[in-house]
Amino acid sequence: MELVWGNLRATELANLCPEHIDEADTAAHTGLHRIGSSYNLCFNFLAHTGLRL
């Protein structure tokens, strides 16, 4: 979870200063969709934990 949050903060939420909370919500949803759509990114996060499937 920490890796997902860190990746999201470093991309979609980096330097984000929304005037409305909806803008931050939209950016977060966009980032989560990007992360969830990337097979390599998801499995690299899992590999980093050291857990076996």
N, CA, C and O atoms as a Tinker XYZ file with bonds, in Angstrom:
   212  protein
     1  N      0.814000   -1.186000    0.000000    73     2
     2  CA     0.000000    0.000000    0.000000    64     1     3
     3  C      0.863000    1.258000    0.000000    63     2     4     5
     4  O      0.534000    2.244000   -0.659000    81     3
     5  N      1.956000    1.218000    0.734000    73     3     6
     6  CA     2.840000    2.388000    0.797000    64     5     7
     7  C      3.434000    2.711000   -0.570000    63     6     8     9
     8  O      3.598000    3.880000   -0.918000    81     7
     9  N      3.756000    1.676000   -1.344000    73     7    10
    10  CA     4.319000    1.906000   -2.675000    64     9    11
    11  C      3.281000    2.534000   -3.613000    63    10    12    13
    12  O      3.607000    3.411000   -4.414000    81    11
    13  N      2.044000    2.083000   -3.506000    73    11    14
    14  CA     0.974000    2.655000   -4.336000    64    13    15
    15  C      0.780000    4.126000   -3.972000    63    14    16    17
    16  O      0.704000    4.983000   -4.853000    81    15
    17  N      0.701000    4.413000   -2.686000    73    15    18
    18  CA     0.519000    5.787000   -2.227000    64    17    19
    19  C      1.688000    6.664000   -2.658000    63    18    20    21
    20  O      1.485000    7.791000   -3.110000    81    19
    21  N      2.904000    6.158000   -2.523000    73    19    22
    22  CA     4.088000    6.924000   -2.919000    64    21    23
    23  C      4.107000    7.214000   -4.407000    63    22    24    25
    24  O      4.471000    8.312000   -4.827000    81    23
    25  N      3.717000    6.230000   -5.205000    73    23    26
    26  CA     3.675000    6.431000   -6.654000    64    25    27
    27  C      2.609000    7.443000   -7.026000    63    26    28    29
    28  O      2.827000    8.292000   -7.891000    81    27
    29  N      1.478000    7.358000   -6.387000    73    27    30
    30  CA     0.382000    8.294000   -6.640000    64    29    31
    31  C      0.773000    9.720000   -6.252000    63    30    32    33
    32  O      0.486000   10.670000   -6.980000    81    31
    33  N      1.425000    9.859000   -5.105000    73    31    34
    34  CA     1.880000   11.187000   -4.648000    64    33    35
    35  C      2.932000   11.782000   -5.567000    63    34    36    37
    36  O      2.977000   12.996000   -5.769000    81    35
    37  N      3.779000   10.922000   -6.126000    73    35    38
    38  CA     4.884000   11.399000   -6.958000    64    37    39
    39  C      4.440000   11.772000   -8.372000    63    38    40    41
    40  O      5.178000   12.448000   -9.088000    81    39
    41  N      3.265000   11.349000   -8.778000    73    39    42
    42  CA     2.824000   11.637000  -10.146000    64    41    43
    43  C      1.590000   12.536000  -10.150000    63    42    44    45
    44  O      1.700000   13.753000  -10.304000    81    43
    45  N      0.431000   11.939000   -9.983000    73    43    46
    46  CA    -0.811000   12.708000  -10.104000    64    45    47
    47  C     -0.982000   13.781000   -9.026000    63    46    48    49
    48  O     -1.551000   14.838000   -9.297000    81    47
    49  N     -0.504000   13.526000   -7.829000    73    47    50
    50  CA    -0.718000   14.478000   -6.737000    64    49    51
    51  C      0.478000   15.406000   -6.499000    63    50    52    53
    52  O      0.428000   16.273000   -5.626000    81    51
    53  N      1.546000   15.225000   -7.271000    73    51    54
    54  CA     2.737000   16.069000   -7.112000    64    53    55
    55  C      2.398000   17.514000   -7.478000    63    54    56    57
    56  O      1.886000   17.784000   -8.564000    81    55
    57  N      2.682000   18.412000   -6.584000    73    55    58
    58  CA     2.461000   19.848000   -6.778000    64    57    59
    59  C      1.011000   20.196000   -7.093000    63    58    60    61
    60  O      0.740000   21.229000   -7.706000    81    59
    61  N      0.085000   19.348000   -6.683000    73    59    62
    62  CA    -1.331000   19.609000   -6.914000    64    61    63
    63  C     -1.848000   20.541000   -5.817000    63    62    64    65
    64  O     -1.682000   20.276000   -4.627000    81    63
    65  N     -2.458000   21.604000   -6.231000    73    63    66
    66  CA    -3.043000   22.553000   -5.290000    64    65    67
    67  C     -4.469000   22.857000   -5.754000    63    66    68    69
    68  O     -4.725000   23.911000   -6.337000    81    67
    69  N     -5.390000   21.937000   -5.496000    73    67    70
    70  CA    -6.751000   22.098000   -6.018000    64    69    71
    71  C     -7.536000   23.174000   -5.267000    63    70    72    73
    72  O     -7.341000   23.406000   -4.074000    81    71
    73  N     -8.410000   23.804000   -6.001000    73    71    74
    74  CA    -9.310000   24.776000   -5.381000    64    73    75
    75  C    -10.504000   24.081000   -4.745000    63    74    76    77
    76  O    -11.127000   24.615000   -3.828000    81    75
    77  N    -10.820000   22.882000   -5.237000    73    75    78
    78  CA   -11.946000   22.111000   -4.719000    64    77    79
    79  C    -11.497000   20.683000   -4.479000    63    78    80    81
    80  O    -10.633000   20.173000   -5.193000    81    79
    81  N    -12.070000   20.040000   -3.489000    73    79    82
    82  CA   -11.692000   18.669000   -3.140000    64    81    83
    83  C    -11.985000   17.714000   -4.294000    63    82    84    85
    84  O    -11.324000   16.682000   -4.418000    81    83
    85  N    -12.953000   18.035000   -5.133000    73    83    86
    86  CA   -13.277000   17.179000   -6.274000    64    85    87
    87  C    -12.103000   17.049000   -7.234000    63    86    88    89
    88  O    -11.940000   16.004000   -7.865000    81    87
    89  N    -11.287000   18.080000   -7.357000    73    87    90
    90  CA   -10.123000   18.026000   -8.237000    64    89    91
    91  C     -9.096000   17.024000   -7.700000    63    90    92    93
    92  O     -8.500000   16.276000   -8.475000    81    91
    93  N     -8.890000   17.005000   -6.408000    73    91    94
    94  CA    -7.969000   16.052000   -5.801000    64    93    95
    95  C     -8.525000   14.632000   -5.923000    63    94    96    97
    96  O     -7.774000   13.691000   -6.179000    81    95
    97  N     -9.821000   14.481000   -5.743000    73    95    98
    98  CA   -10.470000   13.186000   -5.865000    64    97    99
    99  C    -10.317000   12.644000   -7.284000    63    98   100   101
   100  O    -10.006000   11.468000   -7.470000    81    99
   101  N    -10.533000   13.487000   -8.269000    73    99   102
   102  CA   -10.392000   13.087000   -9.669000    64   101   103
   103  C     -8.953000   12.688000   -9.980000    63   102   104   105
   104  O     -8.721000   11.691000  -10.663000    81   103
   105  N     -7.999000   13.451000   -9.491000    73   103   106
   106  CA    -6.585000   13.139000   -9.722000    64   105   107
   107  C     -6.224000   11.802000   -9.080000    63   106   108   109
   108  O     -5.494000   11.008000   -9.673000    81   107
   109  N     -6.724000   11.547000   -7.881000    73   107   110
   110  CA    -6.441000   10.293000   -7.194000    64   109   111
   111  C     -7.046000    9.110000   -7.940000    63   110   112   113
   112  O     -6.402000    8.071000   -8.088000    81   111
   113  N     -8.275000    9.262000   -8.408000    73   111   114
   114  CA    -8.920000    8.193000   -9.168000    64   113   115
   115  C     -8.181000    7.916000  -10.478000    63   114   116   117
   116  O     -8.034000    6.762000  -10.882000    81   115
   117  N     -7.725000    8.967000  -11.129000    73   115   118
   118  CA    -6.950000    8.814000  -12.360000    64   117   119
   119  C     -5.671000    8.029000  -12.086000    63   118   120   121
   120  O     -5.314000    7.127000  -12.844000    81   119
   121  N     -4.992000    8.373000  -11.010000    73   119   122
   122  CA    -3.756000    7.683000  -10.651000    64   121   123
   123  C     -3.980000    6.229000  -10.290000    63   122   124   125
   124  O     -3.206000    5.361000  -10.696000    81   123
   125  N     -5.033000    5.951000   -9.530000    73   123   126
   126  CA    -5.324000    4.567000   -9.163000    64   125   127
   127  C     -5.683000    3.740000  -10.390000    63   126   128   129
   128  O     -5.332000    2.563000  -10.475000    81   127
   129  N     -6.374000    4.349000  -11.331000    73   127   130
   130  CA    -6.690000    3.652000  -12.578000    64   129   131
   131  C     -5.410000    3.371000  -13.371000    63   130   132   133
   132  O     -5.252000    2.288000  -13.935000    81   131
   133  N     -4.504000    4.341000  -13.414000    73   131   134
   134  CA    -3.228000    4.164000  -14.120000    64   133   135
   135  C     -2.435000    3.028000  -13.494000    63   134   136   137
   136  O     -1.897000    2.179000  -14.203000    81   135
   137  N     -2.360000    3.011000  -12.175000    73   135   138
   138  CA    -1.605000    1.964000  -11.478000    64   137   139
   139  C     -2.261000    0.604000  -11.690000    63   138   140   141
   140  O     -1.579000   -0.379000  -11.978000    81   139
   141  N     -3.570000    0.548000  -11.550000    73   139   142
   142  CA    -4.290000   -0.716000  -11.715000    64   141   143
   143  C     -4.263000   -1.253000  -13.124000    63   142   144   145
   144  O     -4.421000   -2.456000  -13.334000    81   143
   145  N     -4.065000   -0.383000  -14.094000    73   143   146
   146  CA    -4.026000   -0.803000  -15.495000    64   145   147
   147  C     -2.648000   -1.278000  -15.924000    63   146   148   149
   148  O     -2.500000   -1.836000  -17.011000    81   147
   149  N     -1.655000   -1.072000  -15.104000    73   147   150
   150  CA    -0.282000   -1.440000  -15.450000    64   149   151
   151  C      0.086000   -2.776000  -14.800000    63   150   152   153
   152  O      0.347000   -2.841000  -13.598000    81   151
   153  N      0.103000   -3.826000  -15.599000    73   151   154
   154  CA     0.462000   -5.157000  -15.120000    64   153   155
   155  C      1.843000   -5.134000  -14.464000    63   154   156   157
   156  O      2.016000   -5.646000  -13.358000    81   155
   157  N      2.818000   -4.543000  -15.142000    73   155   158
   158  CA     4.184000   -4.514000  -14.618000    64   157   159
   159  C      4.282000   -3.750000  -13.305000    63   158   160   161
   160  O      4.951000   -4.196000  -12.373000    81   159
   161  N      3.627000   -2.618000  -13.228000    73   159   162
   162  CA     3.688000   -1.812000  -12.010000    64   161   163
   163  C      3.087000   -2.564000  -10.825000    63   162   164   165
   164  O      3.673000   -2.584000   -9.742000    81   163
   165  N      1.935000   -3.174000  -11.020000    73   163   166
   166  CA     1.293000   -3.931000   -9.933000    64   165   167
   167  C      2.166000   -5.072000   -9.452000    63   166   168   169
   168  O      2.343000   -5.254000   -8.248000    81   167
   169  N      2.715000   -5.846000  -10.383000    73   167   170
   170  CA     3.524000   -6.982000   -9.976000    64   169   171
   171  C      4.870000   -6.562000   -9.418000    63   170   172   173
   172  O      5.434000   -7.280000   -8.593000    81   171
   173  N      5.402000   -5.427000   -9.837000    73   171   174
   174  CA     6.624000   -4.917000   -9.216000    64   173   175
   175  C      6.365000   -4.495000   -7.775000    63   174   176   177
   176  O      7.215000   -4.707000   -6.910000    81   175
   177  N      5.208000   -3.903000   -7.505000    73   175   178
   178  CA     4.851000   -3.570000   -6.131000    64   177   179
   179  C      4.766000   -4.840000   -5.287000    63   178   180   181
   180  O      5.264000   -4.873000   -4.162000    81   179
   181  N      4.139000   -5.882000   -5.827000    73   179   182
   182  CA     4.023000   -7.151000   -5.102000    64   181   183
   183  C      5.405000   -7.774000   -4.881000    63   182   184   185
   184  O      5.695000   -8.267000   -3.791000    81   183
   185  N      6.248000   -7.754000   -5.901000    73   183   186
   186  CA     7.581000   -8.337000   -5.783000    64   185   187
   187  C      8.393000   -7.616000   -4.701000    63   186   188   189
   188  O      9.181000   -8.245000   -3.994000    81   187
   189  N      8.205000   -6.325000   -4.576000    73   187   190
   190  CA     8.945000   -5.555000   -3.591000    64   189   191
   191  C      8.606000   -5.955000   -2.155000    63   190   192   193
   192  O      9.429000   -5.791000   -1.254000    81   191
   193  N      7.415000   -6.470000   -1.943000    73   191   194
   194  CA     7.006000   -6.865000   -0.589000    64   193   195
   195  C      7.720000   -8.137000   -0.134000    63   194   196   197
   196  O      7.846000   -8.387000    1.065000    81   195
   197  N      8.186000   -8.940000   -1.095000    73   195   198
   198  CA     8.842000  -10.189000   -0.752000    64   197   199
   199  C      7.879000  -11.330000   -0.509000    63   198   200   201
   200  O      8.306000  -12.440000   -0.192000    81   199
   201  N      6.591000  -11.078000   -0.652000    73   199   202
   202  CA     5.592000  -12.129000   -0.475000    64   201   203
   203  C      5.543000  -13.011000   -1.715000    63   202   204   205
   204  O      5.791000  -12.543000   -2.825000    81   203
   205  N      5.226000  -14.269000   -1.528000    73   203   206
   206  CA     5.120000  -15.195000   -2.649000    64   205   207
   207  C      3.652000  -15.378000   -3.006000    63   206   208   209
   208  O      2.776000  -15.360000   -2.143000    81   207
   209  N      3.410000  -15.551000   -4.289000    73   207   210
   210  CA     2.028000  -15.786000   -4.739000    64   209   211
   211  C      1.698000  -17.260000   -4.678000    63   210   212
   212  O      0.583000  -17.658000   -5.016000    81   211
